[in-house]
Amino acid sequence: MAALTCGLRECGVNLRETDFLITHLHADHSGLVAALAADEARIYVSHGDAAVIKSAAVPGYWERESDFARRHGFSAEELERVMGSHPGRRYSAKTGLDFSTLKDGDTIGIGDYLFECIETPGHTEGHICLYERGKKIFISGDHVLGDITPNISLWSDERNPLHEYLMSLDKVYGLDVELVLPGHRSIFKNHRGRIEELRRHHRTRLNEVVSILKKGRQNVFQVASQMTWDIDCKSWDSFPAAQKWFAFGEAAAHLKYLEEEGRVAREMEGQEMVFFAGEGP
């Protein structure tokens, strides 16, 4: 909060005359909005992510995610550590916010800028980007990042977030863009080149997951523990609890995608779900 308010002050931003747009629900993008927004400010967000922000405060939300993780291999001990340190749980936006919801094609005019809302589900169900067609500026949130890959996670069997994400990459590939303003790290220019890199990354990931399953039937947690992660840890056991959670979610998303493609299958073994390569056991 101190860093953000200092930066806004240096830019000459008057918070009493400022509206806010949340590209997506994650706490590092939405957690401080209640503290920053004046009473008369508008807070823009997609309908889908607004609903999740509100539901996250309802009893049972985190328990449902924990049940999903437990069914897919997370131990009770590991889950206890995760829930005690999960940034989404600790820093999520306060409830009771009055959101102005956006949908695909809506526009926001600010001075000489006219931003078009583009729904890009994948990183979250309701992730949105903004595109200024005349000035060729693309505010990409966490949809397209320059030097890290957005986390694509699954926490429910009802979605296929990696499929959604790849379709959303296709959706913005053809835009005429000269400058990309992402939610993390450096700004960049060649969004098409970066999208091609992201597609290759996920193809490599999918093949890696299939290779892991060729060793035998495994749950999501076991698969995640063998995937390649760019993190400064010597082994899976030394991963911080929150990072195991995000890695687990990404493994689950890739397994779901592979299952929909028919490259892997699943079945219950007792109280636990296991995956295996191919069409059958």
C-alpha positions as CSV (number, residue, x, y, z in Angstrom):
1,M,0.0,0.0,0.0
2,A,2.8,2.4,0.9
3,A,4.7,1.7,-2.4
4,L,1.5,2.1,-4.5
5,T,0.4,5.3,-2.9
6,C,3.9,6.7,-3.2
7,G,4.0,5.9,-6.9
8,L,0.6,7.4,-7.5
9,R,1.6,10.5,-5.7
10,E,4.7,10.8,-7.9
11,C,2.5,10.5,-11.0
12,G,0.2,13.2,-9.7
13,V,-2.8,10.9,-9.4
14,N,-5.7,12.3,-7.3
15,L,-7.5,9.3,-5.9
16,R,-10.6,11.4,-5.3
17,E,-10.9,11.7,-9.1
18,T,-9.9,8.2,-10.0
19,D,-11.9,5.2,-11.1
20,F,-10.4,1.7,-11.1
21,L,-10.4,-1.3,-13.4
22,I,-9.5,-4.8,-12.1
23,T,-8.3,-7.0,-15.0
24,H,-9.0,-10.0,-12.8
25,L,-9.8,-11.1,-9.3
26,H,-6.5,-12.2,-7.9
27,A,-5.4,-10.5,-4.8
28,D,-2.3,-8.9,-6.2
29,H,-4.6,-7.1,-8.7
30,S,-7.7,-6.4,-6.6
31,G,-6.8,-6.6,-2.9
32,L,-6.2,-2.9,-2.3
33,V,-9.0,-1.5,-4.3
34,A,-11.3,-1.0,-1.4
35,A,-8.7,1.0,0.4
36,L,-7.8,3.2,-2.6
37,A,-11.2,3.9,-4.1
38,A,-13.1,7.0,-3.0
39,D,-16.8,6.6,-2.2
40,E,-17.8,8.0,-5.6
41,A,-15.3,6.0,-7.6
42,R,-16.3,3.4,-10.1
43,I,-14.7,0.0,-9.9
44,Y,-14.8,-1.9,-13.2
45,V,-14.5,-5.7,-13.4
46,S,-15.9,-8.5,-15.4
47,H,-19.2,-10.0,-14.3
48,G,-17.6,-13.4,-13.8
49,D,-14.8,-12.3,-11.6
50,A,-17.0,-9.9,-9.6
51,A,-19.1,-12.9,-8.8
52,V,-16.1,-14.9,-7.6
53,I,-14.8,-12.1,-5.5
54,K,-18.1,-11.9,-3.7
55,S,-18.5,-15.7,-3.4
56,A,-15.0,-16.1,-1.9
57,A,-16.2,-14.5,1.3
58,V,-19.2,-16.9,1.6
59,P,-18.6,-19.8,4.0
60,G,-17.7,-23.0,2.1
61,Y,-15.7,-21.4,-0.8
62,W,-12.3,-22.3,0.4
63,E,-13.5,-25.7,1.7
64,R,-14.7,-26.6,-1.8
65,E,-11.3,-25.9,-3.2
66,S,-9.7,-27.9,-0.4
67,D,-11.9,-30.8,-1.1
68,F,-10.9,-30.7,-4.8
69,A,-7.2,-30.6,-3.9
70,R,-7.6,-33.4,-1.3
71,R,-9.4,-35.6,-3.9
72,H,-6.5,-35.1,-6.2
73,G,-3.6,-35.9,-3.9
74,F,-3.1,-33.0,-1.5
75,S,-2.5,-34.3,2.1
76,A,-4.3,-32.8,5.0
77,E,-1.0,-31.6,6.4
78,E,0.0,-29.9,3.2
79,L,-3.5,-28.3,2.9
80,E,-3.3,-26.9,6.4
81,R,0.0,-25.1,5.5
82,V,-1.5,-23.8,2.2
83,M,-4.6,-22.4,3.7
84,G,-2.6,-20.6,6.4
85,S,-0.4,-18.8,3.8
86,H,-2.6,-18.6,0.7
87,P,-2.3,-15.0,-0.6
88,G,-5.7,-15.1,-2.2
89,R,-7.2,-15.9,1.1
90,R,-5.2,-13.4,3.1
91,Y,-5.2,-10.4,0.8
92,S,-8.4,-10.7,-1.3
93,A,-10.6,-7.7,-2.0
94,K,-13.0,-6.8,0.7
95,T,-16.6,-7.8,0.2
96,G,-19.5,-5.3,-0.2
97,L,-17.8,-3.4,-3.1
98,D,-20.1,-1.9,-5.6
99,F,-18.7,-3.1,-9.0
100,S,-19.4,-1.7,-12.4
101,T,-19.3,-4.9,-14.6
102,L,-17.9,-5.0,-18.1
103,K,-18.4,-7.4,-21.0
104,D,-16.8,-8.1,-24.3
105,G,-17.0,-5.0,-26.6
106,D,-17.8,-2.5,-23.8
107,T,-15.7,0.7,-24.1
108,I,-14.3,3.1,-21.6
109,G,-13.4,6.6,-22.8
110,I,-10.7,8.6,-20.9
111,G,-9.5,11.9,-22.5
112,D,-8.1,11.0,-25.9
113,Y,-8.2,7.3,-25.1
114,L,-11.0,4.9,-26.0
115,F,-10.4,1.4,-24.5
116,E,-12.3,-1.6,-25.7
117,C,-12.9,-4.4,-23.2
118,I,-11.8,-7.9,-24.5
119,E,-12.8,-10.9,-22.4
120,T,-9.8,-13.3,-22.2
121,P,-10.8,-16.2,-19.9
122,G,-8.0,-18.6,-18.8
123,H,-5.9,-17.1,-16.1
124,T,-9.2,-16.5,-14.4
125,E,-12.7,-17.2,-15.7
126,G,-13.4,-13.5,-16.1
127,H,-10.1,-12.1,-17.0
128,I,-10.3,-8.9,-19.2
129,C,-7.9,-6.9,-21.3
130,L,-8.2,-3.4,-22.7
131,Y,-7.3,-2.4,-26.2
132,E,-6.8,1.1,-27.5
133,R,-7.3,0.6,-31.3
134,G,-6.2,4.1,-32.4
135,K,-3.1,4.2,-30.3
136,K,-2.4,0.5,-30.6
137,I,-2.0,0.0,-26.9
138,F,-2.8,-3.3,-25.2
139,I,-3.3,-3.5,-21.4
140,S,-2.9,-7.3,-21.0
141,G,-3.3,-7.9,-17.3
142,D,-2.0,-11.4,-16.7
143,H,-3.1,-12.7,-20.0
144,V,0.1,-12.1,-21.9
145,L,3.2,-11.5,-19.9
146,G,6.7,-10.7,-21.4
147,D,9.1,-12.8,-19.4
148,I,7.1,-15.2,-17.2
149,T,4.2,-17.4,-18.1
150,P,0.8,-16.8,-16.6
151,N,-0.4,-19.4,-14.2
152,I,-3.3,-21.4,-15.6
153,S,-5.0,-23.4,-12.8
154,L,-7.9,-25.7,-12.4
155,W,-9.9,-25.8,-9.1
156,S,-13.1,-27.4,-10.3
157,D,-14.0,-30.2,-12.8
158,E,-16.5,-27.8,-14.4
159,R,-14.0,-25.9,-16.5
160,N,-11.1,-26.4,-19.0
161,P,-9.0,-23.3,-18.3
162,L,-6.1,-24.2,-20.5
163,H,-8.4,-24.6,-23.5
164,E,-10.0,-21.2,-22.6
165,Y,-6.6,-19.6,-22.3
166,L,-5.3,-20.9,-25.6
167,M,-8.5,-19.7,-27.3
168,S,-8.0,-16.3,-25.6
169,L,-4.5,-16.1,-27.0
170,D,-5.9,-16.7,-30.5
171,K,-8.5,-14.0,-29.8
172,V,-5.9,-11.2,-29.3
173,Y,-3.2,-12.5,-31.7
174,G,-4.5,-10.5,-34.6
175,L,-4.8,-7.2,-32.8
176,D,-2.6,-4.3,-34.2
177,V,-0.5,-3.6,-31.2
178,E,2.6,-1.5,-30.7
179,L,2.9,-1.4,-26.9
180,V,1.8,-4.1,-24.4
181,L,1.3,-3.0,-20.7
182,P,1.2,-6.2,-18.7
183,G,0.3,-6.8,-15.0
184,H,3.8,-7.9,-14.1
185,R,7.4,-7.1,-15.0
186,S,8.5,-5.2,-18.1
187,I,6.4,-3.6,-20.9
188,F,7.1,-5.1,-24.3
189,K,6.1,-4.7,-28.0
190,N,6.0,-8.0,-30.0
191,H,2.8,-9.5,-28.6
192,R,2.4,-12.0,-31.5
193,G,5.9,-13.3,-31.0
194,R,5.3,-13.7,-27.3
195,I,1.9,-15.5,-27.9
196,E,3.7,-18.0,-30.1
197,E,6.2,-18.6,-27.3
198,L,3.4,-19.2,-24.9
199,R,1.7,-21.7,-27.2
200,R,5.0,-23.6,-27.5
201,H,5.4,-23.5,-23.8
202,H,2.1,-25.2,-23.2
203,R,2.6,-27.8,-25.9
204,T,5.9,-28.7,-24.2
205,R,4.1,-28.9,-20.8
206,L,1.4,-31.1,-22.1
207,N,3.9,-33.5,-23.6
208,E,5.8,-33.5,-20.3
209,V,2.7,-34.5,-18.4
210,V,2.0,-37.4,-20.7
211,S,5.6,-38.6,-20.3
212,I,5.2,-38.5,-16.5
213,L,2.0,-40.5,-16.7
214,K,3.7,-43.1,-18.9
215,K,5.6,-44.1,-15.7
216,G,2.3,-45.2,-14.1
217,R,-1.0,-44.1,-12.7
218,Q,-0.7,-40.9,-10.6
219,N,-2.7,-38.2,-8.9
220,V,-2.4,-34.5,-9.7
221,F,-0.1,-33.8,-6.8
222,Q,2.3,-36.5,-7.8
223,V,2.3,-35.2,-11.4
224,A,3.0,-31.7,-10.2
225,S,5.9,-32.9,-8.1
226,Q,7.7,-34.2,-11.3
227,M,7.0,-31.3,-13.6
228,T,9.7,-28.7,-14.5
229,W,9.3,-25.5,-12.5
230,D,11.4,-22.3,-12.7
231,I,11.7,-21.7,-9.0
232,D,14.7,-21.3,-6.7
233,C,14.2,-24.5,-4.8
234,K,16.3,-27.6,-4.7
235,S,13.4,-30.1,-4.6
236,W,9.6,-30.3,-4.6
237,D,9.7,-30.8,-0.8
238,S,11.4,-27.4,-0.4
239,F,8.7,-25.6,-2.4
240,P,6.8,-23.0,-0.2
241,A,3.2,-24.2,0.5
242,A,1.6,-21.5,-1.7
243,Q,3.9,-22.4,-4.7
244,K,2.9,-26.1,-4.3
245,W,-0.7,-25.0,-4.5
246,F,-0.1,-23.0,-7.7
247,A,1.9,-25.8,-9.3
248,F,-0.8,-28.3,-8.4
249,G,-3.4,-26.1,-10.0
250,E,-1.4,-25.8,-13.2
251,A,-0.8,-29.6,-13.3
252,A,-4.6,-30.1,-12.9
253,A,-5.3,-27.7,-15.8
254,H,-3.0,-29.5,-18.1
255,L,-4.4,-32.9,-17.1
256,K,-7.9,-31.6,-17.8
257,Y,-6.9,-30.4,-21.2
258,L,-5.3,-33.7,-22.1
259,E,-8.3,-35.6,-20.8
260,E,-10.6,-33.6,-23.1
261,E,-8.2,-34.4,-26.0
262,G,-8.4,-38.1,-25.1
263,R,-4.7,-38.4,-24.4
264,V,-5.2,-39.3,-20.8
265,A,-8.0,-40.7,-18.7
266,R,-8.9,-40.9,-15.0
267,E,-10.7,-43.0,-12.5
268,M,-11.3,-43.1,-8.8
269,E,-9.2,-45.4,-6.6
270,G,-10.9,-45.4,-3.2
271,Q,-11.2,-41.7,-2.2
272,E,-8.6,-40.5,-4.7
273,M,-8.6,-39.6,-8.4
274,V,-5.8,-41.0,-10.5
275,F,-4.8,-40.3,-14.1
276,F,-3.2,-42.6,-16.7
277,A,-1.9,-42.2,-20.2
278,G,-4.0,-43.5,-23.1
279,E,-7.7,-44.4,-23.6
280,G,-7.9,-47.0,-20.8
281,P,-6.2,-48.4,-17.7
